[in-house]
């Protein structure tokens, strides 16, 4: 049993049962070993979660490694959409990635490649830095949510009526943006359509800045 095998099993368990069910005891049962034997590879639950993030980002890096579009926008667009397909295979992953305080070396290497793409396209490092800020988590395949539906205060008719009175524009916007369930989603409003819309907006805007 190796650390890599343990982490692959952890990802598979989270895919099957959800991230909340990922425990050292449950993982050990899946692997057919005693829970204490896992601590040789991962000394605590936080180390397990950090390792799972590292495994996911390695999967993202492998998925986008063959990207070779000559146009920088097409290159990054395809890269980010491939990363998104990885996140859609593991819909619990964005929440976990966003919650971690440590950054695996894989992430730095991945973003270094993005900066290299921008610099080759004619960006200076100042604009490349701003581009990374603008992209946010999109290179990893998901958009960070401002808030979730659960934060609106409730689901009853009375709750919704109170929200509509206090926040008429947000309520109307949410009501108009009820998504088709066939549109792959990683959050209450992070759909494929909106991901691509935001990505195209950013890439086109950065191209204008690069030329200007």
C-alpha positions, 0 to 999 in steps of 0.5 A: 500500500502506497500513499498514492494508492491511499489517496486514489481510494480516498477520491473514489470514496468521496465520489461514491459516498460524498466528502462528508463520508471520507474518514480515516476509518471509512477509508481503511475499511475500503482498503481492507486495512486497519485505520492505524496503518493509514497514519504511516502515509497520512498522519492526520485527517487534514493531511488526508484532505491536503493529499486529496487536493494534491491528487485532484490537481495532478489529475487536472494537470494531466488532463490539460498537459497536451494542450497545444493551441497556437492562439493563447486564448484558445489554448487557455480556454480549452485548458480551463474547460478540460479542468472543468471536466475534471471538477464535474467528475468530482463535484465535491472537489471545488468546495474542498479546494476552496477550503484548504489553507495550504497550496500543493507544489502542483498548483504553483507548477500549474499556474507557472505554465499559465503565466508562461502561456501569457508571456509567450503571447506578449503579456508583461509580468504585470498584466499576467499577474492581473490576469491570474487575479481576474481568472480566480479559480477558473483555471482549476475548472470552477467559479467561486460562489459569492453566496449559496441559496442556503444563505438566503435564510430559508425555503418556505413561501414566507421566507421567500416572500420576506426575501423578495420584499427585502432584496427585490432585485436579487430575488428576481435575478435568482428566479430568472436564473433557475437552470436546466438540470441538463446544464452541468453545474458545480454550484447553484449558479456555476453552470457550463454556460456561465463558466464559458461566458465569464471565461470568454469575457475575461479572455477577450478583455485581456486581449484588448489590454495586451494589444493596448 
